[in-house]
Every structure is written in C-alpha cells, then in structure tokens.
Amino acid sequence: MTGDGEGLRIHPEVIDALESDTPVVALESTIISHGLPRPDNLRVAREIEQTVRDHGGVPATIAMIDGKPCIGLFEEELRLIAESDAVVKLGVRDLGVAAAKGLHGATTVAATASLAAQADIDVFATGGLGGVHRQARDTWDESADLTALSRIPMAVVCAGVKSILDVPATLERLETLNVPVYGYRTNQFPGFYLTDSGYPLEWSFDFAEELADAVLQHWQLAWPAVSSGVLIANPIPVEDQIDPMLHDRILTDALAAAENGGVSGKDVTPFLLEFFHSETDGESLRANVLLVKRNAELATRIAAEIIAAAPSQ
C-alpha cells in the first residue's frame, strides 16, 4: 500500500481502512465538478461521504490534484474540486496527460474505477452510468464507462444509466461486454431520475449479502476469460422520482437545445444535467442527491458483505 509516493496518493484513512478490513467505497469526482451546480456540489459531496461513514465505511473520493491521482481527498482538496474552474474532466485516456501536465482533474466513472482498482478497492458508488448515446448509429458516441467496466473487476452501484442516453442499446452493449447487471429489489432497469426505464432485468436480489456473493462468484468463475465489473442497479423510489411526464417533456427540450447549440462529446452530459436542473426548479438536483446517497449506502453494505464473505470463497 502506498501513501504519497510514485503512482497513487492514498489518504491515510483509506490505507487504515483497507488494512483493517473496514469497508471502503470509491466515489467519483466528476459529479462534484461537472454534475452538480455550485454551491450545492460541495455540500452534497460532503453528504455522500458522510453517508458512507454513517453505515460503517470509509469514503474514497477520487480525483487528480496537481497531477497526482488521489484516492481519498482532504477537505481543502474536496473544496478545490468543487469550486475551481481549473478542474478538467478526466476519463481513463486523459489520466496520463493530466499527470504529466500537473493538472487538477475530476474522474469519470471509468477513470474512478480504474484508479480505485489499483488501490485494491472493489466497490464504487455513483449516480448514473454512462452508456450509448442517442444517435450513436451515426455519431459512434459511446461512453468509455462501458469498456472500462468490461475490463475492471469493480462492483458499481448506480441508479441505472442517465435517461439522456439510449437505454436499450446500452443494455445490449453491457451484455456483449460480459458485464452482469443485477437489480436491487427490482426486475426493471432504472432510468436515473425515473424508477423504471421501461426495460426488464434478468436478475434481481433482495439483500446486500446476496449481491456480494453473486459479485464474488462472478469474479471467481469468469476468471481468467473475463474479469469484468458488475453493475448493480438501485432505483430511486417511485415516490421520489421526477414526474415521468415532466421528465419526458424536459428531456425532449434538452436534447433539442443541445443539438441547436452544437453541444457534443464530453460536454453533452453536463449540458443536459444543467438543463434539467434549471427547468425542474431544482427537482432534478433533489432526485440526484437522493439517489446517489442511497447508492452510497447500498455500496457500503455490499463492501462489508464482500469483506465478510471473501475468505470463504
């Protein structure tokens, strides 16, 4: 385990947790820098970390500070990621460049999973997974989250994929890439702000212990031919979702606005999320915060069960 040397800088609290078999949950930083509006983003980042602590775990928010990949952030670093305009969005392919240039960077799902795995963390909580974008038949626009999950043994707890994406195409790609998708107390794949995206899931579990067992069995039985991540879909409760009719209307308007404004590539997701925030009078922010905290709670419970079950596997 490394501290502040070559490669990763791992927060002392995270090192202690890993060495003492305390559950550690990786958290992405792009949601802080690009996914949530200021000044709410810093408050929410703290709340997500506190949710992990409240359920017996240690949060490891991952980001790049001055070109150093950091597994777990100190308070001033969390504030920097939330407040600085100099923070760039980093996928896996950007990590080397950002390190060489000494940049501050917020990690996507793919980059967070990659760095977390290098630190021997195997559970990760996020909001919504990236996926196949609408019009991908013409644009070939597909999130690197998918290929990253096909190569990194990481249990990722999310609320499905963002509703701005092509949900059925994303599920097809996950199947092709041998990434299992398990529902937590649901047989329907969630749609981020929505409880149900309209597409069924093949496998569902009711308890964190069952999920942990399925994750460990997948990693054991699929090795060495496949060493993929596992996606755990944890839907927002029906009573807390955005009204589906309002959601669909705003999504249509948001997609049109992005097209008319020439928004493309990595700028699409933050643009659409900000559009939702402004047009729902904060309802999307409320739902987003709720679902991420629920995912952090479930991820902590799964991490604890993996620790408990791993020696007997």
C-alpha positions as CSV (number, residue, x, y, z in Angstrom):
1,M,0.0,0.0,0.0
2,T,1.4,3.4,-1.0
3,G,0.9,6.7,0.6
4,D,2.4,9.8,-1.0
5,G,5.0,8.4,-3.4
6,E,5.2,7.4,-7.0
7,G,1.8,6.5,-8.6
8,L,-1.2,6.9,-6.4
9,R,-1.6,9.0,-3.3
10,I,-3.8,7.1,-0.9
11,H,-5.4,9.0,2.0
12,P,-4.2,7.7,5.4
13,E,-7.7,7.0,6.5
14,V,-8.3,4.8,3.4
15,I,-5.0,3.0,4.0
16,D,-6.0,2.2,7.5
17,A,-9.5,1.0,6.4
18,L,-8.0,-1.3,3.8
19,E,-5.5,-2.8,6.2
20,S,-8.2,-3.3,8.9
21,D,-10.9,-4.8,6.6
22,T,-13.1,-1.8,7.0
23,P,-15.5,-1.3,4.0
24,V,-14.1,1.3,1.6
25,V,-16.3,2.8,-1.1
26,A,-14.9,4.6,-4.1
27,L,-16.7,7.8,-5.1
28,E,-16.3,9.7,-8.4
29,S,-15.5,13.4,-8.5
30,T,-17.0,14.4,-11.8
31,I,-20.4,14.6,-10.1
32,I,-18.8,17.3,-7.9
33,S,-17.1,19.4,-10.5
34,H,-19.4,18.9,-13.5
35,G,-22.6,17.2,-12.4
36,L,-24.0,19.3,-9.7
37,P,-24.4,23.1,-9.5
38,R,-22.4,25.4,-7.2
39,P,-22.6,25.9,-4.3
40,D,-24.7,22.8,-3.7
41,N,-22.0,20.5,-5.1
42,L,-19.6,20.9,-2.1
43,R,-22.4,20.3,0.4
44,V,-23.6,17.2,-1.5
45,A,-20.1,15.8,-1.8
46,R,-19.7,16.0,2.0
47,E,-23.1,14.4,2.5
48,I,-22.3,11.5,0.2
49,E,-19.1,10.9,2.1
50,Q,-20.9,11.1,5.4
51,T,-23.5,8.5,4.1
52,V,-20.7,6.0,3.7
53,R,-19.4,6.8,7.2
54,D,-22.9,6.6,8.7
55,H,-23.1,3.0,7.5
56,G,-19.7,1.9,8.8
57,G,-17.5,2.5,5.8
58,V,-14.8,4.9,4.7
59,P,-15.3,7.0,1.6
60,A,-12.6,7.3,-1.0
61,T,-13.5,10.2,-3.3
62,I,-11.1,10.0,-6.2
63,A,-9.6,12.9,-8.2
64,M,-6.3,14.3,-9.5
65,I,-4.6,17.1,-7.6
66,D,-1.6,18.8,-9.2
67,G,-1.2,15.8,-11.4
68,K,-1.3,13.2,-8.6
69,P,-4.1,10.6,-8.6
70,C,-5.6,10.8,-5.1
71,I,-7.6,8.0,-3.5
72,G,-9.5,9.9,-0.8
73,L,-9.4,13.7,-0.5
74,F,-8.6,16.1,2.3
75,E,-11.1,18.8,2.9
76,E,-9.2,21.5,1.0
77,E,-8.9,19.2,-2.0
78,L,-12.6,18.4,-1.9
79,R,-13.3,22.2,-1.9
80,L,-10.9,22.7,-4.8
81,I,-12.6,20.1,-6.9
82,A,-16.0,21.7,-6.1
83,E,-15.0,25.4,-6.6
84,S,-12.1,25.7,-9.0
85,D,-12.7,26.5,-12.7
86,A,-9.4,24.8,-13.5
87,V,-10.7,21.3,-12.8
88,V,-10.8,19.2,-16.0
89,K,-13.0,16.2,-16.6
90,L,-10.8,13.1,-16.8
91,G,-11.5,9.8,-18.5
92,V,-9.1,6.9,-18.4
93,R,-7.3,8.1,-21.6
94,D,-6.8,11.6,-20.0
95,L,-5.1,10.4,-16.8
96,G,-1.5,10.2,-18.2
97,V,-1.7,13.7,-19.9
98,A,-3.2,15.3,-16.8
99,A,-0.5,13.7,-14.6
100,A,2.3,14.9,-17.0
101,K,0.9,18.4,-17.0
102,G,0.2,18.6,-13.3
103,L,-3.5,19.3,-13.7
104,H,-6.4,19.2,-11.3
105,G,-8.9,16.7,-12.6
106,A,-12.2,15.2,-11.7
107,T,-12.5,11.5,-12.6
108,T,-15.4,9.9,-14.6
109,V,-16.9,6.6,-13.7
110,A,-14.3,4.8,-15.9
111,A,-11.3,6.7,-14.5
112,T,-12.6,6.3,-11.0
113,A,-13.0,2.6,-11.4
114,S,-9.5,2.3,-12.9
115,L,-7.8,4.1,-10.1
116,A,-9.9,2.5,-7.4
117,A,-9.0,-1.0,-8.6
118,Q,-5.3,0.0,-8.5
119,A,-5.8,0.8,-4.8
120,D,-7.4,-2.6,-4.1
121,I,-10.9,-1.0,-3.7
122,D,-13.6,-3.1,-5.3
123,V,-16.9,-1.3,-4.6
124,F,-17.9,2.0,-6.2
125,A,-21.0,4.1,-5.8
126,T,-22.1,6.6,-8.4
127,G,-25.3,8.2,-9.7
128,G,-25.8,7.1,-13.2
129,L,-23.6,5.1,-15.5
130,G,-22.5,6.4,-18.9
131,G,-23.7,4.5,-22.0
132,V,-24.6,4.5,-25.6
133,H,-25.7,8.0,-26.7
134,R,-28.8,8.6,-28.8
135,Q,-27.9,8.8,-32.5
136,A,-24.9,6.6,-31.8
137,R,-25.6,4.8,-35.1
138,D,-24.4,8.0,-36.8
139,T,-22.0,9.5,-34.2
140,W,-20.4,6.4,-32.7
141,D,-20.8,8.2,-29.4
142,E,-20.5,5.7,-26.6
143,S,-19.2,6.2,-23.0
144,A,-15.9,4.8,-22.1
145,D,-17.6,3.7,-18.9
146,L,-18.8,0.6,-20.7
147,T,-15.5,-0.7,-22.0
148,A,-13.8,0.2,-18.7
149,L,-16.4,-2.0,-16.8
150,S,-15.7,-4.8,-19.2
151,R,-12.0,-4.9,-18.1
152,I,-12.1,-3.8,-14.4
153,P,-13.3,-6.1,-11.6
154,M,-15.4,-3.5,-9.8
155,A,-18.9,-3.6,-8.2
156,V,-20.6,-0.4,-9.3
157,V,-23.8,0.6,-7.6
158,C,-25.8,3.1,-9.7
159,A,-29.4,4.2,-10.5
160,G,-29.2,2.8,-14.0
161,V,-27.9,5.0,-16.9
162,K,-28.8,8.6,-17.3
163,S,-32.1,9.0,-19.1
164,I,-30.5,11.2,-21.7
165,L,-28.9,8.0,-23.2
166,D,-30.1,5.2,-25.4
167,V,-31.1,2.7,-22.7
168,P,-31.8,-0.5,-24.7
169,A,-28.6,0.0,-26.8
170,T,-26.6,0.4,-23.5
171,L,-28.0,-2.8,-22.1
172,E,-27.2,-4.6,-25.3
173,R,-23.6,-3.4,-25.1
174,L,-23.3,-4.4,-21.5
175,E,-24.4,-7.9,-22.4
176,T,-21.9,-8.1,-25.3
177,L,-19.1,-6.9,-23.0
178,N,-20.0,-9.6,-20.4
179,V,-20.9,-7.1,-17.7
180,P,-23.6,-8.6,-15.5
181,V,-26.4,-6.3,-14.5
182,Y,-28.2,-7.1,-11.2
183,G,-31.3,-5.3,-9.9
184,Y,-31.6,-4.5,-6.2
185,R,-35.2,-5.2,-5.2
186,T,-36.3,-4.6,-8.8
187,N,-36.8,-6.5,-12.0
188,Q,-36.8,-3.3,-14.1
189,F,-33.7,-1.4,-15.1
190,P,-33.9,2.1,-13.5
191,G,-33.7,5.3,-15.5
192,F,-31.7,7.6,-13.2
193,Y,-34.3,10.2,-12.4
194,L,-37.0,7.6,-13.1
195,T,-37.6,4.4,-11.1
196,D,-38.2,2.3,-14.3
197,S,-36.7,2.9,-17.7
198,G,-39.1,0.5,-19.3
199,Y,-36.6,-2.3,-19.8
200,P,-36.5,-5.5,-17.8
201,L,-33.6,-7.1,-15.9
202,E,-32.9,-10.8,-15.9
203,W,-31.5,-11.0,-12.4
204,S,-32.6,-9.4,-9.1
205,F,-31.6,-9.7,-5.5
206,D,-33.2,-8.5,-2.3
207,F,-30.2,-8.4,0.1
208,A,-26.7,-7.0,0.1
209,E,-25.3,-10.3,1.2
210,E,-26.8,-12.0,-2.0
211,L,-25.4,-9.3,-4.2
212,A,-21.9,-9.6,-2.6
213,D,-22.0,-13.4,-3.1
214,A,-23.0,-13.0,-6.8
215,V,-20.2,-10.5,-7.4
216,L,-17.6,-12.7,-5.8
217,Q,-18.8,-15.8,-7.7
218,H,-18.7,-13.8,-11.0
219,W,-15.1,-12.8,-10.4
220,Q,-14.1,-16.3,-9.5
221,L,-16.0,-18.3,-12.1
222,A,-15.4,-15.9,-15.1
223,W,-11.7,-15.7,-14.5
224,P,-9.4,-15.7,-16.5
225,A,-11.5,-15.4,-19.6
226,V,-13.5,-12.5,-18.2
227,S,-12.6,-10.1,-15.4
228,S,-15.4,-7.6,-15.7
229,G,-17.1,-5.3,-13.4
230,V,-20.6,-5.9,-12.1
231,L,-23.4,-3.3,-12.4
232,I,-25.9,-3.1,-9.5
233,A,-29.0,-1.1,-10.4
234,N,-30.6,0.5,-7.4
235,P,-33.7,2.5,-8.4
236,I,-34.9,5.7,-6.9
237,P,-38.2,5.0,-5.0
238,V,-41.3,5.7,-7.0
239,E,-42.4,8.4,-4.6
240,D,-39.1,10.3,-5.1
241,Q,-38.7,10.1,-8.8
242,I,-39.3,13.1,-11.1
243,D,-42.8,13.1,-12.5
244,P,-42.4,11.0,-15.7
245,M,-44.4,13.3,-17.9
246,L,-42.4,16.3,-16.8
247,H,-39.2,14.3,-17.3
248,D,-40.1,13.3,-20.8
249,R,-41.0,16.9,-21.8
250,I,-37.8,18.4,-20.4
251,L,-35.7,15.6,-21.9
252,T,-37.1,16.4,-25.4
253,D,-36.4,20.1,-24.9
254,A,-32.9,19.4,-23.6
255,L,-31.9,17.2,-26.5
256,A,-33.2,19.8,-28.9
257,A,-31.3,22.6,-27.1
258,A,-28.1,20.6,-27.2
259,E,-28.4,19.9,-30.9
260,N,-29.3,23.5,-31.7
261,G,-26.4,24.7,-29.6
262,G,-23.9,22.4,-31.3
263,V,-23.1,20.7,-27.9
264,S,-21.2,17.5,-28.5
265,G,-18.8,14.9,-26.9
266,K,-18.0,15.1,-23.2
267,D,-19.9,18.4,-23.0
268,V,-23.3,16.8,-23.7
269,T,-23.9,15.2,-20.3
270,P,-23.1,18.3,-18.1
271,F,-25.2,20.4,-20.5
272,L,-28.2,18.2,-20.3
273,L,-28.0,17.8,-16.5
274,E,-27.8,21.6,-16.1
275,F,-30.8,22.0,-18.4
276,F,-32.7,19.5,-16.2
277,H,-31.7,21.4,-13.1
278,S,-32.8,24.8,-14.4
279,E,-36.0,23.6,-16.0
280,T,-37.3,21.5,-13.0
281,D,-36.7,24.2,-10.4
282,G,-34.3,22.0,-8.5
283,E,-36.3,18.8,-8.6
284,S,-33.6,17.0,-10.6
285,L,-31.0,18.1,-8.0
286,R,-33.2,16.7,-5.2
287,A,-33.6,13.4,-7.0
288,N,-29.9,13.3,-8.0
289,V,-28.7,13.8,-4.4
290,L,-31.2,11.3,-3.0
291,L,-30.3,8.5,-5.4
292,V,-26.5,9.0,-5.0
293,K,-26.8,8.8,-1.2
294,R,-28.9,5.7,-1.5
295,N,-26.3,4.1,-3.8
296,A,-23.5,5.1,-1.3
297,E,-25.4,3.3,1.5
298,L,-26.0,0.2,-0.5
299,A,-22.4,0.1,-1.8
300,T,-21.1,0.3,1.8
301,R,-23.3,-2.6,2.8
302,I,-22.1,-4.7,-0.2
303,A,-18.5,-3.8,0.6
304,A,-18.9,-5.1,4.1
305,E,-20.5,-8.3,2.9
306,I,-17.7,-8.8,0.4
307,I,-15.1,-8.5,3.2
308,A,-17.1,-10.9,5.3
309,A,-17.5,-13.5,2.5
310,A,-14.3,-13.2,0.7
311,P,-12.2,-15.5,2.9
312,S,-14.6,-18.4,2.3
313,Q,-14.8,-18.0,-1.4
